[in-house]
Amino acid sequence: MPRMFADLHCHPSMYGFNRMRNTPLESDPNVFHPWQPQPTLQFLQKRGVAATRYSQSTPAQLVQGRSRLVFASFTPIEKGFLGCCPEAFRTSVTRETVRALTGVTAVRAVAAYLRDGAMGALGELLRITRNTGRARVALEQIYLGYGRAHLEYLTSEQYDYWEEFRREYDYVVRDDHVLGRGVVHSYRNGRCFQENVEGRYQIVREANQLEKIIEGETTDVAMVLTIEGGHTISLGPDNHVVSFETMVDRIRYFREMPHPLFFITLAHHFDNGLCGHARSVPGIGQIVMDQGPRMYEGFETRKALGMRVARELLDLDEELNDRGGRRILIDVKHMSPRSRRQFYDEVILPHNQRTKTSSQVWKKLPIVASHVAYSGVKTIDELIANEKRENDQWIINGYSGWGLNLADEDIRIINDSEGLIGLILDRRVLGVEQGLSPTPERWRTLFGVNVLGVVDAIANDPSQTSEQKRSIWDRICIGSDFDGAVTPVPLYATVTEWDLLADDLRDVLRENRSTRGIDAIGIEELVEKICWRNAYDFARKHLPRS
């Protein structure tokens, strides 16, 4: 087995924080911390269904699964994800019920069917869940397991993404370096287990500390902090874009935190006023969540806020000169293909070209793609051309062809930038059609097949040098998105099943050992790289040093 595991993108604090938030437990420091055991529906974990009522990557699970390095993502829940806005609470459930009983809803459904097809009709029939906040909160309470008070707060005018991030940061920091005790629910060999676990995590401040944790005698978990979603800095409580000066102040706060931010996923599920996002919600979810505004689009152009924020995060001036401060790297996951192309063309490629031509000492800007999969598509332009054809069955050469995933062109640019690609463990993003139940063999090969897809984008390109073809193996790691409400591969529904993931990856590499330079590098070497070493080496290189 690999010595340890690393995860480029997961949410270790999200499950517990949101279950205790806005409850009496929040005021009790003895229970309001990341080690506090939470209710879990273990039969859902056993089946590997969407992880909303069981945890996947809590500190106790990380210790149990030998996840020694995690890039812990703070993700203030977007109001659009909950499917309603403050105005929805003023829409009467009774009014919508009367419309349904008198046939008004049926007429609207027929009109929507003629205009938008079956999904449009279903959206009208289920409008009570989208347009009446209290009805939606009741359903979300069942689905997510959050308290009613917390769900009503998340859809209120008082909910502020920035302040919620700061609360969750404080929640995580309170147990930094503290010996904790938790409970792990696991499922092995047809049986459910509950085990008590003891351990500790350290929030990483700089590269020297990371090396001491991983290479020393400790078994502590190293936790590197990240954020998913530019809405954290760009939107106010009214869901309107804040001033650029406010965004700059917040970026400065990231740099000055005791535990500085490593990277930010600039886009997420909904419009944040900065850049376009890719479609990420399956068809049934689109009925109650409107991703429409700025979906598929490029960076915001009227004030160029998105590009200005990107340069500010990377500590570049308008001419892309390094200003000498600490970079906060940018993660391109959730960016629309148009936004990714703009980011590459206007920032990454011109800056990194200077590393080859300038007499100054320039450092390459690496691209992070933290929890993605392979699209089966050659170019970004092809992803753009296909965007209106995306549906739950949009599979290309066995891969999910949504613009959410990487084309060969993305992979070449990331490889040249010496960046990092984290492969997600969401079955749909990895290429399983919605509602399909694959054979056990396909479950076991799903992750490994996506690894080979990424490698083939370079290995099958005659323009790539032998050095580039070998270096792609240094760019791939795990980026599970655990506790981000993913629907996992059932065989590894939580981090406690990492050993099985490594076994299955090893089998895929063994079956293809005569190709892609696998034998030349070594199967065990590649399993170690993908399971932890690539992520560790990347963090060592780009974290600051004392």
C-alpha positions as CSV (number, residue, x, y, z in Angstrom):
1,M,0.0,0.0,0.0
2,P,1.1,3.6,-0.5
3,R,2.7,5.1,2.5
4,M,-0.1,7.7,2.8
5,F,-2.7,9.6,0.8
6,A,-3.2,13.2,-0.2
7,D,-6.3,14.9,-1.4
8,L,-6.2,18.1,-3.5
9,H,-9.8,19.0,-2.7
10,C,-12.1,18.0,0.1
11,H,-14.3,19.7,2.8
12,P,-13.2,18.3,6.2
13,S,-15.2,20.9,8.2
14,M,-18.3,21.3,6.1
15,Y,-20.4,18.4,7.3
16,G,-20.2,19.2,11.0
17,F,-20.1,23.0,10.8
18,N,-23.4,23.2,8.8
19,R,-25.1,20.7,11.1
20,M,-24.3,22.6,14.3
21,R,-24.5,26.1,12.8
22,N,-27.5,28.2,14.1
23,T,-28.3,25.6,16.8
24,P,-27.7,25.8,20.6
25,L,-24.6,23.6,20.0
26,E,-22.8,26.5,18.3
27,S,-22.4,28.3,21.6
28,D,-20.8,25.4,23.4
29,P,-17.0,25.2,22.6
30,N,-16.9,21.7,24.0
31,V,-19.0,20.4,21.0
32,F,-18.7,23.0,18.3
33,H,-15.5,21.7,16.8
34,P,-14.5,19.5,13.8
35,W,-14.0,16.3,15.9
36,Q,-17.5,16.3,17.3
37,P,-19.4,13.1,16.1
38,Q,-22.3,13.8,13.8
39,P,-25.4,11.7,12.9
40,T,-24.9,9.6,9.8
41,L,-27.2,7.4,7.8
42,Q,-24.8,4.5,7.3
43,F,-27.1,2.6,4.9
44,L,-26.7,5.5,2.4
45,Q,-22.9,5.3,2.8
46,K,-23.1,1.5,2.2
47,R,-25.0,2.1,-1.1
48,G,-22.6,4.9,-2.2
49,V,-25.5,7.4,-2.9
50,A,-25.1,11.2,-2.8
51,A,-23.1,12.1,0.3
52,T,-25.5,14.5,2.0
53,R,-26.5,12.5,5.1
54,Y,-23.1,10.8,5.8
55,S,-19.6,12.3,6.1
56,Q,-16.7,11.4,3.9
57,S,-13.6,13.3,5.2
58,T,-14.0,14.5,8.8
59,P,-10.7,14.7,10.8
60,A,-11.5,11.3,12.4
61,Q,-12.0,9.7,8.9
62,L,-8.8,11.4,7.6
63,V,-6.8,9.8,10.4
64,Q,-8.4,6.4,9.9
65,G,-7.8,6.5,6.1
66,R,-4.1,7.7,6.4
67,S,-4.9,10.9,4.6
68,R,-1.8,12.7,5.7
69,L,-2.2,15.8,3.4
70,V,-5.5,17.4,2.6
71,F,-6.2,20.7,0.8
72,A,-9.2,21.7,3.0
73,S,-11.7,23.8,1.1
74,F,-14.0,26.4,2.7
75,T,-17.2,26.8,0.6
76,P,-19.9,29.1,1.9
77,I,-23.1,27.6,0.5
78,E,-24.4,29.6,-2.4
79,K,-28.0,30.8,-2.1
80,G,-28.7,29.6,-5.7
81,F,-27.8,26.1,-4.6
82,L,-30.7,26.2,-2.2
83,G,-33.0,27.1,-5.0
84,C,-34.7,30.0,-3.5
85,C,-34.2,33.6,-2.6
86,P,-35.6,35.9,0.2
87,E,-38.5,36.8,-2.0
88,A,-39.5,33.2,-2.2
89,F,-40.5,33.3,1.5
90,R,-43.1,35.8,0.6
91,T,-44.6,33.5,-2.0
92,S,-47.5,31.6,-0.4
93,V,-47.5,27.8,-0.4
94,T,-51.3,28.1,-0.4
95,R,-51.2,30.3,-3.6
96,E,-49.1,27.7,-5.4
97,T,-51.4,24.9,-4.2
98,V,-54.5,26.8,-5.5
99,R,-52.8,27.3,-8.9
100,A,-52.1,23.5,-9.0
101,L,-55.7,22.6,-8.1
102,T,-57.3,25.1,-10.5
103,G,-55.2,23.9,-13.5
104,V,-53.1,27.1,-13.8
105,T,-49.9,25.1,-13.1
106,A,-51.0,22.4,-15.7
107,V,-51.5,25.0,-18.4
108,R,-48.0,26.5,-17.6
109,A,-46.5,23.0,-17.7
110,V,-47.9,22.4,-21.2
111,A,-46.6,25.8,-22.4
112,A,-43.2,25.0,-20.9
113,Y,-43.2,21.6,-22.6
114,L,-43.8,23.1,-26.0
115,R,-41.1,25.7,-25.3
116,D,-38.4,23.7,-23.3
117,G,-39.4,20.0,-23.5
118,A,-40.0,17.6,-20.6
119,M,-37.6,19.2,-18.2
120,G,-39.3,22.6,-18.6
121,A,-42.7,21.0,-17.9
122,L,-41.4,19.2,-14.9
123,G,-40.0,22.5,-13.6
124,E,-43.4,24.1,-13.8
125,L,-45.1,21.1,-12.1
126,L,-42.5,21.4,-9.2
127,R,-42.5,25.2,-9.0
128,I,-43.8,25.0,-5.4
129,T,-40.4,23.6,-4.4
130,R,-38.6,26.4,-6.2
131,N,-40.8,29.4,-5.7
132,T,-41.9,28.9,-2.1
133,G,-39.0,29.2,0.3
134,R,-40.6,27.4,3.3
135,A,-41.6,24.4,1.2
136,R,-38.1,24.2,-0.2
137,V,-36.5,24.5,3.3
138,A,-38.6,21.5,4.5
139,L,-37.3,19.4,1.6
140,E,-33.7,20.5,2.1
141,Q,-34.0,19.6,5.7
142,I,-34.7,16.1,4.8
143,Y,-32.1,15.9,2.0
144,L,-29.2,17.7,3.7
145,G,-29.9,17.1,7.4
146,Y,-29.3,20.7,8.3
147,G,-31.5,22.4,11.0
148,R,-34.4,24.5,9.9
149,A,-33.0,27.6,11.5
150,H,-29.7,27.2,9.6
151,L,-31.5,26.7,6.2
152,E,-33.7,29.7,6.7
153,Y,-30.6,31.7,7.7
154,L,-28.8,30.6,4.5
155,T,-31.7,31.9,2.4
156,S,-32.1,35.2,4.3
157,E,-30.8,38.7,3.7
158,Q,-28.6,38.4,6.7
159,Y,-26.5,35.5,5.3
160,D,-23.1,36.9,4.2
161,Y,-20.6,34.6,2.4
162,W,-17.6,36.5,3.7
163,E,-18.7,36.3,7.3
164,E,-19.6,32.7,7.0
165,F,-16.2,31.9,5.7
166,R,-14.6,33.6,8.7
167,R,-16.8,31.7,11.1
168,E,-15.9,28.3,9.5
169,Y,-12.2,29.3,9.5
170,D,-12.4,30.0,13.3
171,Y,-14.2,26.7,13.7
172,V,-11.3,24.8,12.1
173,V,-8.5,26.8,13.8
174,R,-9.8,26.1,17.3
175,D,-8.6,22.5,17.0
176,D,-5.3,23.2,15.2
177,H,-2.6,21.0,16.9
178,V,-5.2,19.7,19.4
179,L,-5.4,16.0,20.1
180,G,-8.9,15.1,19.1
181,R,-11.2,12.1,19.4
182,G,-14.0,11.2,16.9
183,V,-16.1,8.4,15.6
184,V,-15.7,6.7,12.2
185,H,-18.6,4.8,10.5
186,S,-17.3,2.4,7.9
187,Y,-18.6,-0.4,5.8
188,R,-16.3,-3.4,5.1
189,N,-17.0,-6.9,3.9
190,G,-20.7,-6.5,4.0
191,R,-20.8,-5.2,7.6
192,C,-21.1,-1.8,9.2
193,F,-18.6,-0.7,11.8
194,Q,-18.4,2.2,14.3
195,E,-14.9,2.9,15.6
196,N,-13.4,5.5,18.0
197,V,-10.4,7.3,16.5
198,E,-7.8,9.6,18.1
199,G,-5.5,11.9,16.2
200,R,-4.5,15.5,15.4
201,Y,-4.3,17.9,12.4
202,Q,-2.0,20.8,11.9
203,I,-3.0,23.7,9.7
204,V,0.0,24.4,7.4
205,R,1.6,27.8,7.5
206,E,4.7,27.2,5.3
207,A,6.7,24.5,3.5
208,N,9.1,23.7,6.3
209,Q,6.2,22.8,8.7
210,L,4.7,20.6,6.0
211,E,8.0,18.7,5.6
212,K,8.3,18.1,9.3
213,I,4.7,16.7,9.4
214,I,5.1,14.4,6.4
215,E,8.7,13.4,6.8
216,G,9.0,13.3,10.5
217,E,7.8,10.8,13.1
218,T,4.4,12.3,13.5
219,T,1.2,10.8,12.1
220,D,-0.6,14.1,12.1
221,V,-2.7,15.3,9.2
222,A,-1.3,18.3,7.3
223,M,-4.2,20.6,6.4
224,V,-3.5,23.3,3.7
225,L,-6.3,25.9,3.4
226,T,-8.2,26.7,0.2
227,I,-11.5,28.3,-0.9
228,E,-14.0,27.1,-3.4
229,G,-15.9,29.9,-5.0
230,G,-15.1,33.6,-5.8
231,H,-18.5,34.5,-4.4
232,T,-16.8,34.4,-1.0
233,I,-15.0,37.7,-1.8
234,S,-17.2,39.2,-4.6
235,L,-20.8,39.1,-3.4
236,G,-22.5,40.8,-0.5
237,P,-25.5,39.7,1.5
238,D,-27.8,41.1,-1.1
239,N,-26.1,38.9,-3.7
240,H,-24.8,42.1,-5.5
241,V,-21.1,42.5,-6.4
242,V,-19.1,44.4,-3.8
243,S,-16.5,47.0,-4.8
244,F,-13.2,46.1,-6.2
245,E,-11.5,47.8,-3.2
246,T,-13.5,45.5,-0.8
247,M,-12.3,42.4,-2.8
248,V,-8.7,43.6,-2.6
249,D,-9.1,44.0,1.2
250,R,-10.4,40.5,1.4
251,I,-7.5,39.1,-0.7
252,R,-5.1,40.9,1.6
253,Y,-6.8,39.3,4.6
254,F,-6.2,35.9,3.0
255,R,-2.5,36.7,2.8
256,E,-2.3,37.9,6.3
257,M,-4.1,35.1,8.0
258,P,-2.0,33.0,10.4
259,H,-2.6,30.2,7.9
260,P,-2.4,31.8,4.5
261,L,-4.7,30.6,1.7
262,F,-3.0,28.3,-0.9
263,F,-5.4,28.5,-3.8
264,I,-9.0,29.7,-4.7
265,T,-11.4,28.0,-7.0
266,L,-12.5,31.2,-8.8
267,A,-15.8,30.0,-10.2
268,H,-18.5,27.8,-8.6
269,H,-22.1,26.8,-9.4
270,F,-23.6,30.3,-9.9
271,D,-22.8,33.8,-11.2
272,N,-20.3,35.6,-8.9
273,G,-19.8,38.7,-11.0
274,L,-16.2,37.6,-11.9
275,C,-16.2,34.9,-14.6
276,G,-18.5,32.4,-16.4
277,H,-19.1,29.0,-14.8
278,A,-19.5,25.6,-16.5
279,R,-22.7,23.6,-16.2
280,S,-22.3,21.4,-13.1
281,V,-25.9,20.4,-12.0
282,P,-27.6,17.4,-13.6
283,G,-30.9,17.8,-15.4
284,I,-33.1,17.0,-12.4
285,G,-31.3,19.6,-10.4
286,Q,-31.8,22.3,-13.0
287,I,-35.5,22.1,-12.2
288,V,-35.0,23.7,-8.8
289,M,-31.6,25.5,-9.3
290,D,-31.1,28.2,-12.0
291,Q,-27.5,28.2,-13.2
292,G,-28.4,30.3,-16.2
293,P,-26.8,33.7,-15.5
294,R,-23.3,33.8,-16.8
295,M,-23.2,30.0,-17.4
296,Y,-21.0,29.2,-20.4
297,E,-19.8,32.8,-20.6
298,G,-16.3,34.3,-20.3
299,F,-14.9,36.8,-17.7
300,E,-16.9,39.8,-16.8
301,T,-16.0,42.6,-19.2
302,R,-17.8,45.8,-18.2
303,K,-15.4,46.5,-15.3
304,A,-12.9,43.7,-16.0
305,L,-13.4,42.7,-12.4
306,G,-12.6,39.0,-12.9
307,M,-9.2,39.6,-14.5
308,R,-8.3,42.3,-12.0
309,V,-9.1,39.9,-9.2
310,A,-7.1,37.1,-10.9
311,R,-4.1,39.4,-11.1
312,E,-4.5,40.5,-7.5
313,L,-4.6,36.9,-6.3
314,L,-1.5,36.0,-8.3
315,D,0.2,39.3,-7.1
316,L,0.7,40.6,-10.7
317,D,0.5,44.1,-12.0
318,E,-1.4,45.1,-15.1
319,E,1.6,44.1,-17.3
320,L,1.7,40.7,-15.6
321,N,4.9,41.6,-13.7
322,D,5.4,39.8,-10.4
323,R,5.1,42.2,-7.6
324,G,7.2,40.1,-5.2
325,G,4.5,39.2,-2.7
326,R,2.8,35.9,-1.9
327,R,0.8,34.3,-4.7
328,I,-2.7,32.8,-4.1
329,L,-2.9,30.3,-6.9
330,I,-6.0,30.0,-9.1
331,D,-8.0,26.8,-9.5
332,V,-9.8,26.5,-12.9
333,K,-12.4,23.9,-11.8
334,H,-15.9,25.2,-12.4
335,M,-14.7,27.9,-14.9
336,S,-16.6,27.7,-18.2
337,P,-14.4,26.7,-21.2
338,R,-14.5,30.3,-22.4
339,S,-13.3,31.6,-19.0
340,R,-10.5,29.0,-19.0
341,R,-9.4,30.1,-22.4
342,Q,-9.3,33.7,-21.5
343,F,-7.4,33.0,-18.3
344,Y,-4.8,31.0,-20.2
345,D,-4.5,33.4,-23.1
346,E,-4.4,36.7,-21.0
347,V,-2.6,35.6,-17.9
348,I,-0.9,32.2,-17.9
349,L,0.6,31.9,-21.3
350,P,2.0,35.4,-21.7
351,H,3.4,35.4,-18.1
352,N,5.0,31.9,-18.5
353,Q,6.5,32.8,-21.8
354,R,8.6,35.4,-20.0
355,T,10.2,32.6,-17.9
356,K,11.8,31.5,-21.2
357,T,12.8,34.9,-22.6
358,S,13.3,37.3,-19.8
359,S,16.7,37.9,-18.3
360,Q,15.0,38.4,-14.9
361,V,14.3,35.5,-12.6
362,W,10.6,34.7,-13.4
363,K,8.7,31.9,-11.7
364,K,6.1,30.0,-13.7
365,L,2.5,30.4,-12.8
366,P,1.1,26.9,-12.2
367,I,-2.5,26.1,-13.0
368,V,-4.5,24.1,-10.5
369,A,-7.5,22.0,-11.6
370,S,-8.5,20.6,-8.2
371,H,-11.4,18.2,-8.7
372,V,-11.9,17.4,-12.4
373,A,-12.0,14.5,-14.8
374,Y,-11.1,13.9,-18.5
375,S,-13.7,15.0,-21.1
376,G,-12.7,12.8,-24.1
377,V,-12.5,16.1,-26.1
378,K,-9.5,17.4,-28.0
379,T,-9.9,21.2,-27.8
380,I,-11.5,23.9,-25.7
381,D,-13.3,25.1,-28.8
382,E,-15.0,21.7,-29.1
383,L,-16.2,22.0,-25.5
384,I,-17.6,25.4,-26.3
385,A,-19.3,24.1,-29.4
386,N,-20.9,21.3,-27.4
387,E,-22.1,23.4,-24.5
388,K,-25.8,23.5,-25.5
389,R,-25.9,19.8,-26.1
390,E,-24.8,18.8,-22.6
391,N,-27.2,16.5,-20.8
392,D,-27.0,13.7,-18.3
393,Q,-26.1,11.2,-21.1
394,W,-23.5,13.4,-22.8
395,I,-20.7,10.8,-22.8
396,I,-17.8,11.1,-25.3
397,N,-15.5,8.1,-25.8
398,G,-16.5,6.8,-22.4
399,Y,-15.9,10.1,-20.6
400,S,-18.2,12.9,-19.4
401,G,-17.9,15.5,-22.2
402,W,-19.2,18.4,-20.2
403,G,-17.2,21.7,-20.2
404,L,-16.7,21.1,-16.5
405,N,-14.0,18.6,-17.5
406,L,-10.6,19.1,-19.1
407,A,-9.9,18.8,-22.9
408,D,-6.6,17.7,-24.2
409,E,-5.7,21.4,-24.8
410,D,-6.4,22.2,-21.1
411,I,-4.1,19.3,-20.1
412,R,-1.3,20.4,-22.3
413,I,-1.4,23.9,-20.9
414,I,-1.5,22.7,-17.3
415,N,1.4,20.3,-17.9
416,D,3.5,23.1,-19.5
417,S,2.7,25.3,-16.5
418,E,3.9,22.6,-14.1
419,G,0.5,22.7,-12.5
420,L,-1.6,19.9,-10.8
421,I,-4.7,18.0,-11.8
422,G,-6.8,16.4,-9.0
423,L,-9.2,13.7,-10.3
424,I,-12.6,13.8,-8.6
425,L,-14.4,10.8,-7.2
426,D,-17.9,11.8,-8.3
427,R,-19.2,9.0,-10.5
428,R,-21.1,11.3,-12.8
429,V,-18.2,13.6,-13.5
430,L,-15.9,10.5,-14.1
431,G,-18.3,9.4,-16.9
432,V,-21.1,7.3,-15.5
433,E,-24.4,8.3,-17.0
434,Q,-27.1,9.5,-14.6
435,G,-29.1,6.6,-13.3
436,L,-26.8,3.9,-14.8
437,S,-25.6,1.1,-12.6
438,P,-22.2,-0.1,-14.1
439,T,-20.7,-3.5,-13.6
440,P,-18.3,-4.1,-10.7
441,E,-15.4,-4.1,-13.2
442,R,-16.3,-0.7,-14.5
443,W,-16.5,0.7,-10.9
444,R,-13.0,-0.6,-10.2
445,T,-11.5,0.9,-13.4
446,L,-13.3,4.2,-13.5
447,F,-10.7,6.3,-11.7
448,G,-7.8,4.6,-13.5
449,V,-9.4,5.1,-16.9
450,N,-9.6,8.8,-16.3
451,V,-5.9,8.8,-15.2
452,L,-5.0,7.2,-18.6
453,G,-7.2,9.7,-20.4
454,V,-5.3,12.6,-18.9
455,V,-1.9,10.9,-19.7
456,D,-3.0,10.1,-23.3
457,A,-3.7,13.8,-24.0
458,I,0.1,14.2,-23.9
459,A,1.3,10.7,-24.8
460,N,-0.6,10.6,-28.1
461,D,0.3,14.1,-29.1
462,P,3.2,14.0,-31.6
463,S,4.1,17.7,-30.8
464,Q,5.0,16.8,-27.2
465,T,8.6,15.9,-26.3
466,S,9.6,12.7,-24.4
467,E,10.2,14.9,-21.4
468,Q,6.7,16.4,-21.6
469,K,5.2,12.9,-22.0
470,R,7.0,11.7,-18.9
471,S,6.2,14.8,-16.8
472,I,2.4,14.4,-17.2
473,W,2.7,11.6,-14.6
474,D,3.9,14.3,-12.1
475,R,0.7,16.3,-12.6
476,I,-2.0,13.9,-11.5
477,C,-3.3,13.3,-8.0
478,I,-6.6,12.7,-6.1
479,G,-9.0,15.6,-5.8
480,S,-12.0,13.7,-4.3
481,D,-14.4,16.6,-3.5
482,F,-15.5,14.5,-0.5
483,D,-18.2,16.2,1.7
484,G,-19.0,18.4,-1.3
485,A,-22.3,16.5,-1.8
486,V,-20.7,14.2,-4.5
487,T,-22.2,10.9,-5.5
488,P,-19.1,8.7,-5.1
489,V,-18.0,5.5,-6.7
490,P,-19.6,3.0,-4.3
491,L,-16.4,1.1,-3.6
492,Y,-14.8,4.1,-2.0
493,A,-17.5,6.3,-0.6
494,T,-15.2,7.8,2.1
495,V,-11.5,8.4,2.6
496,T,-11.4,5.2,4.7
497,E,-11.5,3.2,1.5
498,W,-8.4,4.8,-0.1
499,D,-6.5,1.5,0.1
500,L,-9.0,-0.1,-2.3
501,L,-8.7,2.8,-4.6
502,A,-4.9,2.3,-4.7
503,D,-5.4,-1.4,-5.4
504,D,-7.8,-0.7,-8.3
505,L,-5.4,2.0,-9.8
506,R,-2.5,-0.5,-9.6
507,D,-4.6,-3.1,-11.5
508,V,-5.3,-0.6,-14.3
509,L,-1.7,0.4,-14.6
510,R,-0.6,-3.3,-14.6
511,E,-3.0,-4.0,-17.5
512,N,-1.5,-1.2,-19.5
513,R,2.1,-1.5,-18.3
514,S,3.6,-1.8,-21.8
515,T,2.2,1.6,-22.8
516,R,2.6,5.3,-21.8
517,G,6.0,4.7,-20.2
518,I,4.4,2.9,-17.3
519,D,7.0,0.1,-17.0
520,A,9.9,2.6,-17.5
521,I,8.7,4.6,-14.4
522,G,7.4,1.7,-12.4
523,I,3.9,0.8,-11.3
524,E,4.5,1.2,-7.6
525,E,6.2,4.5,-8.3
526,L,3.2,5.8,-10.2
527,V,0.7,4.6,-7.5
528,E,2.8,6.6,-4.9
529,K,2.9,9.7,-7.1
530,I,-0.8,9.8,-7.8
531,C,-1.9,8.8,-4.2
532,W,0.2,11.4,-2.4
533,R,3.7,12.4,-3.7
534,N,2.7,14.7,-6.6
535,A,0.4,16.7,-4.3
536,Y,3.1,16.8,-1.6
537,D,5.8,17.9,-4.0
538,F,3.6,20.6,-5.5
539,A,2.7,22.0,-2.0
540,R,6.4,22.0,-1.0
541,K,7.3,23.9,-4.1
542,H,4.6,26.6,-3.9
543,L,4.1,27.2,-0.1
544,P,6.2,30.0,1.4
545,R,9.3,29.0,3.4
546,S,10.4,30.5,6.7
